[in-house]
């Protein structure tokens, strides 16, 4: 689904370690009933959601979107095999799951889809609002825009109109740990705040709000803290109901192109 150092499903539990040999399988998934999809969700959530999100949206720059167009695999069988072999040379391991469990996870992943088709509003007006209200400074669509927030195509592809409305008007309602920010004060008193990109016991790299990559020596900081609230401002009261509908219609159009 992804190449290079990217991966598809990353285990959150020690149930899957290393690279496992592929299991023999049928060509077709026989476990696609609503009960099987629900069972796949119960497996997916503890194993995969920490890295790929509850709805498979991924975390841009870290893990790919599972609800959009899948890269380097085309069939359910390809996904099945990948779950058992992992991706050698990456952090994607093989999973020690039974044939039924694996197919159920495949069914759950295939069930990811947006339901934005019912979104009302003017998508063209929403696109203008996206630019005029500064969303483009933090979010990107493909290769255009900022990189502090997630790619909106991937986000919209796995979101409902209500979920998007909530994210726009109440961004602190749900903040993933990968979106937590770092705030540091250097020995010279300079305040550096932004997205944590790389961190170990002694050093830290931060992507600041103006797009600068700053490397810091943690042993030479006056203070260091992790900020867990969302960097995105609330647009409650800053957008009318119609404007919210227009923005969501624009996101729905992006999602349709991502599928």
Long-range contacts (C-beta under 8 A, 24 or more apart in sequence): 1-64, 1-66, 1-70, 1-71, 1-72, 1-73, 1-79, 1-82, 2-64, 2-71, 2-72, 3-71, 3-72, 5-90, 6-63, 6-64, 6-90, 7-63, 7-64, 7-87, 7-90, 7-91, 7-92, 8-52, 8-63, 8-64, 8-66, 8-82, 8-87, 8-92, 9-47, 9-48, 9-51, 9-52, 9-66, 9-82, 9-83, 9-92, 9-95, 10-48, 10-50, 10-51, 10-52, 10-63, 10-91, 10-92, 10-93, 11-47, 11-48, 11-93, 11-95, 12-46, 12-47, 12-48, 12-49, 12-50, 12-51, 13-46, 13-47, 15-47, 15-95, 15-96, 16-47, 16-86, 16-93, 16-94, 16-95, 16-96, 16-97, 17-93, 18-86, 18-93, 18-94, 19-85, 19-86, 19-88, 19-93, 19-94, 20-84, 20-85, 20-86, 20-93, 20-94, 20-95, 20-96, 21-84, 21-85, 21-94, 22-81, 22-84, 22-85, 23-84, 23-99, 23-102, 25-77, 25-80, 25-81, 25-99, 25-102, 25-103, 27-77, 28-76, 29-76, 29-80, 29-103, 29-106, 29-107, 30-103, 31-100, 31-103, 31-104, 31-107, 32-103, 32-107, 32-110, 36-103, 36-104, 36-107, 37-104, 37-107, 37-108, 37-111, 39-101, 39-104, 39-108, 40-101, 40-103, 40-104, 40-105, 40-106, 40-107, 40-108, 40-109, 40-111, 41-108, 43-97, 43-101, 43-104, 43-105, 43-108, 44-105, 44-108, 44-109, 47-95, 53-158, 53-176, 55-112, 55-158, 55-159, 56-109, 56-112, 56-158, 57-150, 57-154, 57-155, 57-157, 57-158, 57-159, 58-154, 59-150, 59-176, 59-178, 59-179, 60-147, 60-150, 60-151, 60-154, 61-147, 61-197, 62-178, 65-151, 65-153, 65-154, 65-157, 65-158, 65-258, 66-109, 66-112, 67-112, 67-113, 67-114, 67-154, 67-157, 67-158, 67-258, 68-153, 68-154, 68-157, 68-258, 68-259, 69-258, 69-259, 76-103, 76-106, 76-110, 79-106, 79-109, 79-110, 80-106, 112-157, 112-158, 113-157, 113-158, 113-259, 114-156, 114-157, 114-158, 114-159, 114-160, 114-252, 114-255, 114-259, 115-160, 115-161, 116-156, 116-159, 116-160, 116-161, 116-164, 116-248, 116-251, 116-252, 116-255, 116-256, 117-252, 117-256, 118-161, 119-161, 119-245, 119-248, 119-249, 119-251, 119-252, 120-245, 120-249, 121-242, 121-244, 121-245, 121-246, 121-247, 121-248, 121-249, 121-250, 122-245, 122-246, 122-249, 123-246, 123-249, 123-250, 123-252, 123-253, 124-250, 125-243, 125-246, 125-250, 126-243, 126-245, 126-246, 126-247, 126-248, 126-249, 126-250, 126-251, 127-250, 129-239, 129-243, 129-246, 129-247, 129-250, 130-247, 130-250, 133-235, 133-238, 133-239, 138-209, 138-231, 138-232, 141-254, 146-211, 147-207, 147-211, 148-194, 148-195, 148-207, 148-209, 148-231, 149-231, 149-232, 152-251, 152-254, 153-254, 153-255, 153-257, 153-258, 154-258, 155-251, 156-251, 156-252, 156-254, 156-255, 156-258, 157-254, 157-255, 157-258, 157-259, 159-251, 159-255, 161-248, 161-252, 164-247, 164-248, 164-251, 165-244, 165-248, 168-234, 168-235, 168-239, 168-244, 168-247, 169-234, 169-235, 169-236, 169-239, 169-244, 170-234, 170-236, 171-230, 171-232, 171-233, 171-234, 172-229, 172-230, 172-234, 175-228, 175-229, 175-230, 177-228, 179-230, 179-231, 180-226, 180-227, 180-228, 181-226, 181-227, 181-231, 182-206, 182-224, 182-225, 182-226, 182-227, 183-224, 183-225, 183-226, 183-227, 184-216, 184-218, 184-221, 184-223, 184-224, 184-225, 185-221, 185-222, 185-223, 185-224, 186-216, 186-220, 186-221, 186-222, 187-220, 187-221, 187-222, 189-222, 192-216, 193-227, 196-226
